[in-house]
């Protein structure tokens, strides 16, 4: 067999090397993380190993692809219109701004732009955790026009992450009220707990609420008392969540991610 070519690609934050025939058909792929070469045809084993030789490190297992897990089968059966995994951070705000853009001239900037920038920044940080075994979904719609900004699923459990845009403003927290600068206080922690509770019901698993202060940074954070069961983090503290573990196994993470990415999961909460 001649004309084989190796094409690198990324899947769920991990690199794979795919081996293609000259006509574009895939015959194998090398999963670096699992140290495994998956063959679609045993007859091509020798040629595949030859072309992959410069890329292989250490001992590798060679054989047919593993049987799909229930989570993988659920993902394959999911209709594209019901798949929430492609949602970008701030997807709902993007749609809102496209449908109803702010007037060109106004005294104050549209607050949606700041909120979108904050969700994008937090979303990018959370996406970077996928290489450590975490999965993340963005802008999950809930009945009643509510939404979960980010849902983080990984070894440390499940987290409903709400984003609050700040710009060197003082943030005062007196559970459940949150005050940013000179604005009126509002019960943000109550809403965040409600969203986490609805997610727990939908996924039949504990989902813990997290509030992230995002933007150019809060000049001062004044917390009257540590909020009950809500983590309050600055944007720079987010990577610390990756160090949490001991709650979910990889198979559980994938199963919960498959359930959470299905739009129909959220229609009953």
C-alpha angles and dihedrals in degrees: 000000000000137000096051116157133191119225121186119218139168123236123180090343094308129106121241129182113217122201116213135186120234090262092056099258117141115235102170147346135211116224106202094191093055094035088229136133109209113207124201090190124030090206090068096052098106095046093045093052091048094054092043095046095100090054103043117103123193123333118339134193116234124201148096118316115279119260110271115260120235088256092054091048090051090051092050091051094049115109112236091237090059096045112104096180093093091058111122122220107280093014093153092050091049090054092046092052092047093051097039110021118190117258114269091238121044135136095238129038116251107267089217090072092057092045091050093050090050093050091047092052093048091043092054091051092049092047088057089062092068090088088063094056099273128127125204136193126193137213098002111190120231127191113272097040092287122131142187110238094209135354114204119197123182150110091310094054134255125322131190101211119201120191125215118191114225131170111198088308129141112256118202121192122194104163119281094007125078124191124193116197111309095336123118115272116253133190097253095149091055090053092046092051089049092052091048090049092052090049090051090053093048095047098033089229135099112273116189122208122238127185116204122196104214136181131056089338138274112273090211135006114204114188115182090199132346105278115249111258094340122111114215112201138171115232091254091057095058097093087062089075088070089068092063117099147139096087109083132029119222092256090052091049091054093045093051091045090052090051095045095050091059110096090210090064090069098044093083099053 
